[in-house]
Amino acid sequence: MKQELTQEFQKLDMPYSLTVSIGYSCGNVYSEETIKKVFQEADKNMYKQKN
């Protein structure tokens, strides 16, 4: 999906560069603590994609 989004942005005639970073995580969200862990994992995955 990242590659497809990047290609679509490249088709636009813009005077600047735009990149896309996507992070994801999966889990069963039953408690507030679990929700926090899912979001932390997604955030960590997003930063991995940036590098």
All heavy atoms as TSV, in Angstrom:
chain	resi	resn	atom	element	x	y	z
A	1	MET	N	N	0.818	-1.195	0.000
A	1	MET	CA	C	0.000	0.000	0.000
A	1	MET	C	C	0.864	1.263	0.000
A	1	MET	O	O	0.532	2.236	-0.648
A	1	MET	CB	C	-0.929	-0.015	1.199
A	1	MET	CG	C	-1.798	1.194	1.250
A	1	MET	SD	S	-3.120	0.963	2.447
A	1	MET	CE	C	-3.994	2.440	2.209
A	2	LYS	N	N	1.978	1.210	0.732
A	2	LYS	CA	C	2.853	2.378	0.780
A	2	LYS	C	C	3.348	2.747	-0.610
A	2	LYS	O	O	3.353	3.915	-0.988
A	2	LYS	CB	C	4.029	2.112	1.708
A	2	LYS	CG	C	5.008	3.256	1.771
A	2	LYS	CD	C	6.237	2.916	2.585
A	2	LYS	CE	C	7.251	4.012	2.495
A	2	LYS	NZ	N	8.507	3.647	3.147
A	3	GLN	N	N	3.744	1.734	-1.368
A	3	GLN	CA	C	4.274	1.990	-2.701
A	3	GLN	C	C	3.214	2.631	-3.600
A	3	GLN	O	O	3.515	3.569	-4.346
A	3	GLN	CB	C	4.778	0.696	-3.329
A	3	GLN	CG	C	5.436	0.903	-4.677
A	3	GLN	CD	C	5.989	-0.396	-5.239
A	3	GLN	OE1	O	5.816	-1.458	-4.665
A	3	GLN	NE2	N	6.667	-0.290	-6.356
A	4	GLU	N	N	1.993	2.152	-3.518
A	4	GLU	CA	C	0.917	2.704	-4.334
A	4	GLU	C	C	0.640	4.161	-3.975
A	4	GLU	O	O	0.458	5.010	-4.856
A	4	GLU	CB	C	-0.368	1.881	-4.183
A	4	GLU	CG	C	-0.296	0.518	-4.846
A	4	GLU	CD	C	0.310	-0.551	-3.945
A	4	GLU	OE1	O	0.703	-0.251	-2.796
A	4	GLU	OE2	O	0.403	-1.700	-4.388
A	5	LEU	N	N	0.619	4.465	-2.683
A	5	LEU	CA	C	0.400	5.856	-2.254
A	5	LEU	C	C	1.533	6.759	-2.723
A	5	LEU	O	O	1.299	7.864	-3.210
A	5	LEU	CB	C	0.262	5.936	-0.735
A	5	LEU	CG	C	-1.050	5.440	-0.154
A	5	LEU	CD1	C	-0.958	5.384	1.374
A	5	LEU	CD2	C	-2.191	6.344	-0.565
A	6	THR	N	N	2.763	6.274	-2.580
A	6	THR	CA	C	3.916	7.064	-3.013
A	6	THR	C	C	3.837	7.348	-4.511
A	6	THR	O	O	4.097	8.470	-4.956
A	6	THR	CB	C	5.223	6.328	-2.675
A	6	THR	OG1	O	5.267	6.109	-1.255
A	6	THR	CG2	C	6.443	7.130	-3.091
A	7	GLN	N	N	3.457	6.356	-5.289
A	7	GLN	CA	C	3.339	6.548	-6.736
A	7	GLN	C	C	2.261	7.582	-7.077
A	7	GLN	O	O	2.444	8.400	-7.975
A	7	GLN	CB	C	3.034	5.220	-7.413
A	7	GLN	CG	C	4.211	4.276	-7.413
A	7	GLN	CD	C	3.852	2.879	-7.905
A	7	GLN	OE1	O	2.686	2.533	-8.064
A	7	GLN	NE2	N	4.872	2.066	-8.147
A	8	GLU	N	N	1.157	7.542	-6.371
A	8	GLU	CA	C	0.089	8.512	-6.621
A	8	GLU	C	C	0.549	9.932	-6.291
A	8	GLU	O	O	0.263	10.878	-7.014
A	8	GLU	CB	C	-1.169	8.157	-5.828
A	8	GLU	CG	C	-1.889	6.929	-6.346
A	8	GLU	CD	C	-2.322	7.055	-7.803
A	8	GLU	OE1	O	-2.860	8.113	-8.192
A	8	GLU	OE2	O	-2.118	6.095	-8.553
A	9	PHE	N	N	1.282	10.086	-5.184
A	9	PHE	CA	C	1.801	11.411	-4.835
A	9	PHE	C	C	2.807	11.898	-5.872
A	9	PHE	O	O	2.874	13.080	-6.171
A	9	PHE	CB	C	2.438	11.400	-3.446
A	9	PHE	CG	C	1.446	11.475	-2.321
A	9	PHE	CD1	C	1.339	10.447	-1.399
A	9	PHE	CD2	C	0.602	12.572	-2.180
A	9	PHE	CE1	C	0.425	10.509	-0.366
A	9	PHE	CE2	C	-0.311	12.645	-1.150
A	9	PHE	CZ	C	-0.410	11.614	-0.245
A	10	GLN	N	N	3.592	10.984	-6.432
A	10	GLN	CA	C	4.578	11.373	-7.441
A	10	GLN	C	C	3.914	11.860	-8.723
A	10	GLN	O	O	4.491	12.647	-9.459
A	10	GLN	CB	C	5.516	10.205	-7.729
A	10	GLN	CG	C	6.470	9.920	-6.602
A	10	GLN	CD	C	7.301	8.663	-6.821
A	10	GLN	OE1	O	6.994	7.835	-7.669
A	10	GLN	NE2	N	8.353	8.518	-6.026
A	11	LYS	N	N	2.716	11.396	-8.999
A	11	LYS	CA	C	1.992	11.823	-10.194
A	11	LYS	C	C	1.532	13.281	-10.093
A	11	LYS	O	O	1.323	13.932	-11.108
A	11	LYS	CB	C	0.766	10.942	-10.416
A	11	LYS	CG	C	1.091	9.540	-10.846
A	11	LYS	CD	C	-0.188	8.733	-11.003
A	11	LYS	CE	C	0.089	7.280	-11.302
A	11	LYS	NZ	N	-1.166	6.497	-11.384
A	12	LEU	N	N	1.377	13.773	-8.881
A	12	LEU	CA	C	0.929	15.152	-8.687
A	12	LEU	C	C	2.056	16.111	-9.044
A	12	LEU	O	O	3.219	15.870	-8.736
A	12	LEU	CB	C	0.495	15.374	-7.236
A	12	LEU	CG	C	-0.635	14.480	-6.740
A	12	LEU	CD1	C	-0.853	14.702	-5.248
A	12	LEU	CD2	C	-1.917	14.747	-7.505
A	13	ASP	N	N	1.745	17.189	-9.694
A	13	ASP	CA	C	2.748	18.171	-10.087
A	13	ASP	C	C	2.882	19.198	-8.966
A	13	ASP	O	O	2.198	20.220	-8.950
A	13	ASP	CB	C	2.328	18.848	-11.395
A	13	ASP	CG	C	3.405	19.765	-11.937
A	13	ASP	OD1	O	4.590	19.565	-11.591
A	13	ASP	OD2	O	3.056	20.677	-12.703
A	14	MET	N	N	3.760	18.890	-8.004
A	14	MET	CA	C	3.952	19.771	-6.853
A	14	MET	C	C	5.387	20.286	-6.827
A	14	MET	O	O	6.305	19.560	-7.208
A	14	MET	CB	C	3.677	19.006	-5.554
A	14	MET	CG	C	2.230	18.623	-5.350
A	14	MET	SD	S	1.986	17.962	-3.697
A	14	MET	CE	C	1.847	16.232	-4.047
A	15	PRO	N	N	5.568	21.499	-6.362
A	15	PRO	CA	C	6.927	22.069	-6.311
A	15	PRO	C	C	7.741	21.579	-5.108
A	15	PRO	O	O	8.785	22.113	-4.817
A	15	PRO	CB	C	6.653	23.573	-6.205
A	15	PRO	CG	C	5.342	23.654	-5.506
A	15	PRO	CD	C	4.556	22.459	-5.990
A	16	TYR	N	N	7.280	20.571	-4.409
A	16	TYR	CA	C	7.999	20.052	-3.255
A	16	TYR	C	C	7.860	18.537	-3.210
A	16	TYR	O	O	7.033	17.941	-3.877
A	16	TYR	CB	C	7.477	20.678	-1.957
A	16	TYR	CG	C	5.983	20.560	-1.779
A	16	TYR	CD1	C	5.429	19.440	-1.187
A	16	TYR	CD2	C	5.122	21.564	-2.205
A	16	TYR	CE1	C	4.057	19.324	-1.039
A	16	TYR	CE2	C	3.757	21.455	-2.047
A	16	TYR	CZ	C	3.234	20.328	-1.460
A	16	TYR	OH	O	1.875	20.221	-1.308
A	17	SER	N	N	8.700	17.919	-2.406
A	17	SER	CA	C	8.704	16.468	-2.275
A	17	SER	C	C	7.819	16.052	-1.100
A	17	SER	O	O	7.811	16.704	-0.064
A	17	SER	CB	C	10.139	15.995	-2.037
A	17	SER	OG	O	10.149	14.615	-1.782
A	18	LEU	N	N	7.105	14.973	-1.270
A	18	LEU	CA	C	6.229	14.471	-0.229
A	18	LEU	C	C	6.484	12.982	-0.064
A	18	LEU	O	O	6.537	12.241	-1.036
A	18	LEU	CB	C	4.763	14.712	-0.604
A	18	LEU	CG	C	3.709	14.258	0.383
A	18	LEU	CD1	C	3.829	15.045	1.685
A	18	LEU	CD2	C	2.326	14.439	-0.220
A	19	THR	N	N	6.705	12.550	1.168
A	19	THR	CA	C	6.902	11.131	1.439
A	19	THR	C	C	5.781	10.632	2.343
A	19	THR	O	O	5.118	11.427	3.012
A	19	THR	CB	C	8.258	10.868	2.112
A	19	THR	OG1	O	8.302	11.551	3.349
A	19	THR	CG2	C	9.409	11.328	1.230
A	20	VAL	N	N	5.614	9.337	2.361
A	20	VAL	CA	C	4.562	8.714	3.159
A	20	VAL	C	C	5.188	7.655	4.056
A	20	VAL	O	O	5.965	6.820	3.590
A	20	VAL	CB	C	3.501	8.065	2.250
A	20	VAL	CG1	C	2.455	7.343	3.080
A	20	VAL	CG2	C	2.865	9.079	1.338
A	21	SER	N	N	4.872	7.683	5.331
A	21	SER	CA	C	5.288	6.643	6.266
A	21	SER	C	C	4.033	6.111	6.947
A	21	SER	O	O	3.211	6.879	7.428
A	21	SER	CB	C	6.243	7.197	7.323
A	21	SER	OG	O	7.426	7.646	6.725
A	22	ILE	N	N	3.901	4.799	6.949
A	22	ILE	CA	C	2.715	4.173	7.523
A	22	ILE	C	C	3.158	3.163	8.576
A	22	ILE	O	O	4.022	2.330	8.327
A	22	ILE	CB	C	1.894	3.456	6.431
A	22	ILE	CG1	C	1.422	4.463	5.384
A	22	ILE	CG2	C	0.720	2.707	7.043
A	22	ILE	CD1	C	0.777	3.829	4.172
A	23	GLY	N	N	2.550	3.242	9.734
A	23	GLY	CA	C	2.801	2.268	10.786
A	23	GLY	C	C	1.517	1.539	11.102
A	23	GLY	O	O	0.433	2.092	10.974
A	24	TYR	N	N	1.635	0.296	11.482
A	24	TYR	CA	C	0.444	-0.479	11.798
A	24	TYR	C	C	0.731	-1.412	12.962
A	24	TYR	O	O	1.883	-1.680	13.299
A	24	TYR	CB	C	0.001	-1.293	10.581
A	24	TYR	CG	C	1.027	-2.324	10.177
A	24	TYR	CD1	C	0.988	-3.603	10.698
A	24	TYR	CD2	C	2.050	-1.999	9.302
A	24	TYR	CE1	C	1.948	-4.532	10.368
A	24	TYR	CE2	C	3.010	-2.921	8.957
A	24	TYR	CZ	C	2.952	-4.195	9.486
A	24	TYR	OH	O	3.909	-5.104	9.153
A	25	SER	N	N	-0.318	-1.895	13.549
A	25	SER	CA	C	-0.207	-2.868	14.610
A	25	SER	C	C	-1.526	-3.597	14.722
A	25	SER	O	O	-2.578	-3.044	14.390
A	25	SER	CB	C	0.128	-2.167	15.932
A	25	SER	OG	O	0.272	-3.114	16.966
A	26	CYS	N	N	-1.485	-4.819	15.159
A	26	CYS	CA	C	-2.697	-5.619	15.340
A	26	CYS	C	C	-2.760	-6.104	16.779
A	26	CYS	O	O	-1.737	-6.369	17.395
A	26	CYS	CB	C	-2.687	-6.829	14.414
A	26	CYS	SG	S	-2.639	-6.412	12.672
A	27	GLY	N	N	-3.942	-6.199	17.285
A	27	GLY	CA	C	-4.101	-6.726	18.635
A	27	GLY	C	C	-5.548	-6.697	19.064
A	27	GLY	O	O	-6.379	-6.047	18.434
A	28	ASN	N	N	-5.833	-7.439	20.104
A	28	ASN	CA	C	-7.156	-7.410	20.698
A	28	ASN	C	C	-7.177	-6.296	21.733
A	28	ASN	O	O	-6.371	-6.291	22.659
A	28	ASN	CB	C	-7.475	-8.748	21.368
A	28	ASN	CG	C	-7.598	-9.866	20.364
A	28	ASN	OD1	O	-8.140	-9.661	19.292
A	28	ASN	ND2	N	-7.090	-11.039	20.697
A	29	VAL	N	N	-8.065	-5.370	21.550
A	29	VAL	CA	C	-8.083	-4.176	22.392
A	29	VAL	C	C	-9.185	-4.320	23.440
A	29	VAL	O	O	-10.342	-4.018	23.195
A	29	VAL	CB	C	-8.301	-2.914	21.521
A	29	VAL	CG1	C	-8.192	-1.658	22.355
A	29	VAL	CG2	C	-7.278	-2.875	20.403
A	30	TYR	N	N	-8.790	-4.803	24.601
A	30	TYR	CA	C	-9.755	-5.028	25.681
A	30	TYR	C	C	-9.575	-4.074	26.849
A	30	TYR	O	O	-10.453	-3.940	27.676
A	30	TYR	CB	C	-9.660	-6.463	26.194
A	30	TYR	CG	C	-10.062	-7.480	25.165
A	30	TYR	CD1	C	-9.120	-8.331	24.600
A	30	TYR	CD2	C	-11.379	-7.575	24.739
A	30	TYR	CE1	C	-9.497	-9.261	23.657
A	30	TYR	CE2	C	-11.763	-8.502	23.790
A	30	TYR	CZ	C	-10.817	-9.347	23.263
A	30	TYR	OH	O	-11.178	-10.266	22.322
A	31	SER	N	N	-8.422	-3.441	26.919
A	31	SER	CA	C	-8.175	-2.537	28.040
A	31	SER	C	C	-7.439	-1.298	27.552
A	31	SER	O	O	-6.873	-1.283	26.458
A	31	SER	CB	C	-7.342	-3.231	29.118
A	31	SER	OG	O	-6.016	-3.428	28.660
A	32	GLU	N	N	-7.445	-0.272	28.370
A	32	GLU	CA	C	-6.745	0.959	28.007
A	32	GLU	C	C	-5.259	0.703	27.832
A	32	GLU	O	O	-4.625	1.249	26.932
A	32	GLU	CB	C	-6.978	2.022	29.075
A	32	GLU	CG	C	-6.416	3.376	28.695
A	32	GLU	CD	C	-6.746	4.448	29.719
A	32	GLU	OE1	O	-7.818	4.387	30.338
A	32	GLU	OE2	O	-5.919	5.343	29.885
A	33	GLU	N	N	-4.689	-0.155	28.669
A	33	GLU	CA	C	-3.257	-0.467	28.577
A	33	GLU	C	C	-2.955	-1.173	27.250
A	33	GLU	O	O	-1.953	-0.879	26.598
A	33	GLU	CB	C	-2.819	-1.347	29.746
A	33	GLU	CG	C	-1.328	-1.575	29.804
A	33	GLU	CD	C	-0.512	-0.300	29.966
A	33	GLU	OE1	O	-0.974	0.658	30.616
A	33	GLU	OE2	O	0.605	-0.252	29.434
A	34	THR	N	N	-3.826	-2.077	26.832
A	34	THR	CA	C	-3.630	-2.769	25.561
A	34	THR	C	C	-3.728	-1.793	24.397
A	34	THR	O	O	-2.956	-1.874	23.445
A	34	THR	CB	C	-4.661	-3.900	25.394
A	34	THR	OG1	O	-4.581	-4.768	26.521
A	34	THR	CG2	C	-4.401	-4.696	24.134
A	35	ILE	N	N	-4.664	-0.863	24.460
A	35	ILE	CA	C	-4.797	0.158	23.418
A	35	ILE	C	C	-3.505	0.955	23.302
A	35	ILE	O	O	-3.005	1.197	22.200
A	35	ILE	CB	C	-5.991	1.092	23.712
A	35	ILE	CG1	C	-7.315	0.324	23.597
A	35	ILE	CG2	C	-5.996	2.293	22.770
A	35	ILE	CD1	C	-8.514	1.086	24.115
A	36	LYS	N	N	-2.946	1.342	24.430
A	36	LYS	CA	C	-1.687	2.099	24.419
A	36	LYS	C	C	-0.580	1.289	23.761
A	36	LYS	O	O	0.205	1.819	22.970
A	36	LYS	CB	C	-1.278	2.471	25.843
A	36	LYS	CG	C	-2.121	3.551	26.455
A	36	LYS	CD	C	-1.655	3.856	27.875
A	36	LYS	CE	C	-2.561	4.859	28.549
A	36	LYS	NZ	N	-2.152	5.122	29.939
A	37	LYS	N	N	-0.504	-0.004	24.070
A	37	LYS	CA	C	0.541	-0.849	23.489
A	37	LYS	C	C	0.370	-0.982	21.980
A	37	LYS	O	O	1.350	-0.974	21.233
A	37	LYS	CB	C	0.534	-2.224	24.150
A	37	LYS	CG	C	1.076	-2.196	25.559
A	37	LYS	CD	C	1.068	-3.576	26.189
A	37	LYS	CE	C	1.579	-3.502	27.611
A	37	LYS	NZ	N	1.552	-4.811	28.273
A	38	VAL	N	N	-0.867	-1.108	21.513
A	38	VAL	CA	C	-1.126	-1.213	20.074
A	38	VAL	C	C	-0.680	0.061	19.367
A	38	VAL	O	O	-0.015	0.019	18.337
A	38	VAL	CB	C	-2.616	-1.519	19.807
A	38	VAL	CG1	C	-2.954	-1.356	18.331
A	38	VAL	CG2	C	-2.971	-2.920	20.277
A	39	PHE	N	N	-1.014	1.229	19.939
A	39	PHE	CA	C	-0.606	2.491	19.325
A	39	PHE	C	C	0.910	2.678	19.386
A	39	PHE	O	O	1.518	3.192	18.447
A	39	PHE	CB	C	-1.315	3.682	19.981
A	39	PHE	CG	C	-2.686	3.924	19.433
A	39	PHE	CD1	C	-3.811	3.575	20.168
A	39	PHE	CD2	C	-2.870	4.479	18.179
A	39	PHE	CE1	C	-5.083	3.786	19.667
A	39	PHE	CE2	C	-4.131	4.693	17.662
A	39	PHE	CZ	C	-5.243	4.342	18.408
A	40	GLN	N	N	1.542	2.262	20.475
A	40	GLN	CA	C	2.997	2.367	20.566
A	40	GLN	C	C	3.675	1.500	19.513
A	40	GLN	O	O	4.658	1.915	18.895
A	40	GLN	CB	C	3.471	1.972	21.968
A	40	GLN	CG	C	3.136	2.989	23.033
A	40	GLN	CD	C	3.427	2.491	24.440
A	40	GLN	OE1	O	3.602	1.300	24.673
A	40	GLN	NE2	N	3.442	3.415	25.390
A	41	GLU	N	N	3.155	0.303	19.294
A	41	GLU	CA	C	3.712	-0.587	18.282
A	41	GLU	C	C	3.534	0.002	16.883
A	41	GLU	O	O	4.445	-0.034	16.057
A	41	GLU	CB	C	3.051	-1.964	18.372
A	41	GLU	CG	C	3.633	-2.986	17.441
A	41	GLU	CD	C	5.020	-3.450	17.826
A	41	GLU	OE1	O	5.429	-3.287	18.992
A	41	GLU	OE2	O	5.721	-3.969	16.933
A	42	ALA	N	N	2.370	0.573	16.610
A	42	ALA	CA	C	2.124	1.202	15.304
A	42	ALA	C	C	3.071	2.381	15.100
A	42	ALA	O	O	3.619	2.564	14.015
A	42	ALA	CB	C	0.668	1.657	15.207
A	43	ASP	N	N	3.269	3.165	16.136
A	43	ASP	CA	C	4.175	4.316	16.053
A	43	ASP	C	C	5.601	3.847	15.786
A	43	ASP	O	O	6.304	4.398	14.935
A	43	ASP	CB	C	4.094	5.116	17.353
A	43	ASP	CG	C	4.764	6.460	17.253
A	43	ASP	OD1	O	4.456	7.217	16.307
A	43	ASP	OD2	O	5.598	6.775	18.130
A	44	LYS	N	N	6.022	2.799	16.488
A	44	LYS	CA	C	7.367	2.247	16.294
A	44	LYS	C	C	7.532	1.746	14.861
A	44	LYS	O	O	8.556	2.004	14.224
A	44	LYS	CB	C	7.612	1.109	17.290
A	44	LYS	CG	C	8.995	0.508	17.216
A	44	LYS	CD	C	9.213	-0.511	18.310
A	44	LYS	CE	C	8.544	-1.806	17.895
A	44	LYS	NZ	N	8.795	-2.923	18.810
A	45	ASN	N	N	6.507	1.072	14.328
A	45	ASN	CA	C	6.580	0.580	12.950
A	45	ASN	C	C	6.630	1.705	11.939
A	45	ASN	O	O	7.287	1.598	10.912
A	45	ASN	CB	C	5.394	-0.350	12.659
A	45	ASN	CG	C	5.531	-1.676	13.378
A	45	ASN	OD1	O	6.625	-2.113	13.682
A	45	ASN	ND2	N	4.409	-2.308	13.662
A	46	MET	N	N	5.942	2.805	12.229
A	46	MET	CA	C	5.980	3.952	11.324
A	46	MET	C	C	7.394	4.518	11.246
A	46	MET	O	O	7.905	4.814	10.178
A	46	MET	CB	C	5.017	5.046	11.764
A	46	MET	CG	C	5.013	6.244	10.824
A	46	MET	SD	S	4.023	7.629	11.398
A	46	MET	CE	C	4.897	8.112	12.859
A	47	TYR	N	N	8.051	4.653	12.396
A	47	TYR	CA	C	9.407	5.208	12.392
A	47	TYR	C	C	10.398	4.265	11.730
A	47	TYR	O	O	11.372	4.705	11.135
A	47	TYR	CB	C	9.836	5.597	13.800
A	47	TYR	CG	C	9.222	6.912	14.204
A	47	TYR	CD1	C	8.110	6.961	15.036
A	47	TYR	CD2	C	9.722	8.114	13.708
A	47	TYR	CE1	C	7.524	8.174	15.371
A	47	TYR	CE2	C	9.149	9.320	14.040
A	47	TYR	CZ	C	8.051	9.344	14.875
A	47	TYR	OH	O	7.465	10.547	15.195
A	48	LYS	N	N	10.150	2.966	11.782
A	48	LYS	CA	C	11.015	2.018	11.057
A	48	LYS	C	C	10.927	2.266	9.565
A	48	LYS	O	O	11.909	2.183	8.843
A	48	LYS	CB	C	10.587	0.567	11.346
A	48	LYS	CG	C	11.044	0.025	12.650
A	48	LYS	CD	C	10.596	-1.431	12.765
A	48	LYS	CE	C	10.892	-2.005	14.115
A	48	LYS	NZ	N	10.381	-3.403	14.236
A	49	GLN	N	N	9.717	2.565	9.082
A	49	GLN	CA	C	9.510	2.826	7.650
A	49	GLN	C	C	10.199	4.101	7.195
A	49	GLN	O	O	10.573	4.218	6.040
A	49	GLN	CB	C	8.012	2.900	7.335
A	49	GLN	CG	C	7.287	1.605	7.459
A	49	GLN	CD	C	7.785	0.584	6.446
A	49	GLN	OE1	O	7.994	0.905	5.282
A	49	GLN	NE2	N	7.972	-0.643	6.885
A	50	LYS	N	N	10.355	5.051	8.094
A	50	LYS	CA	C	10.989	6.326	7.728
A	50	LYS	C	C	12.486	6.153	7.474
A	50	LYS	O	O	13.088	6.940	6.768
A	50	LYS	CB	C	10.788	7.372	8.830
A	50	LYS	CG	C	9.399	7.918	8.871
A	50	LYS	CD	C	9.322	9.027	9.900
A	50	LYS	CE	C	8.040	9.787	9.732
A	50	LYS	NZ	N	8.055	11.050	10.463
A	51	ASN	N	N	13.089	5.170	8.072
A	51	ASN	CA	C	14.541	4.980	7.950
A	51	ASN	C	C	14.907	4.018	6.893
A	51	ASN	O	O	14.512	3.368	6.193
A	51	ASN	CB	C	15.153	4.529	9.274
A	51	ASN	CG	C	14.997	5.604	10.324
A	51	ASN	OD1	O	15.136	6.760	10.029
A	51	ASN	ND2	N	14.703	5.208	11.542
